[in-house]
Amino acid sequence: MLYMGKNKNISTGIIWGIGLGVLYCILLFIRWRLAANLLSFGVYAFVGYAVILGLLFFESNYRKKSEGGLIELKELFQTLFVSVLLFELFYSIFNLLYLKWIDPGVLDRLKKGTELMMDKMAMPDDQKKLSLQSIDDLKLSTETGSVIKGYFTSVAVSGVLAFFIALIMRKRKPVVVETN
């Protein structure tokens, strides 16, 4: 068990970050299995990330309760940010492994599903070509530089959301004024 003494911020963030990371990998596996159906893929991507954010609220509530109901923004954000660093690392590594080695044909299925949907919508060819090109560009996301850039971008976005969660969930410790 991790040391929970002086710095609960980091140890709690590590525990929750690993748990959220494992859950995120399971959600990503299911999402990538839905790649042929663009609507299901998109909805599941949104719902999966909403679940992760909901669990960040749960984590912040857990952390606040462990401090007796009073916690400063800095302490709460530090815990959440450690979690974000870890679960986004899991996200990046899982996507790299899945897209490059586990199921390299998934992006082709996504492209085919997108193309079918655009044909049903009678989308203009130039717009269709642009959309399909963006899916082809996803294949480049398995290159090392793209994975690192994607990781830091994901950390930035999730970190901002974690900051807002910490801002909402904090409860300041009362200031005690001494009088002589």
Secondary structure, DSSP 8 states (H G I E B T S, - for coil): ----SS-HHHHHHHHHHHHHHHHHHHHHHHHHHTTTSHHHHHHHHHHHHHHHHHHHHHHHHHHHHHTTT-B-HHHHHHHHHHHHHHHHHHHHHHHHHIIIII-TTHHHHHHHHHHHHHHHTT--HHHHHHHHHHHHHHGGGGSHHHHHHHHHHHHHHHHHHHHHHHHHH-B---------
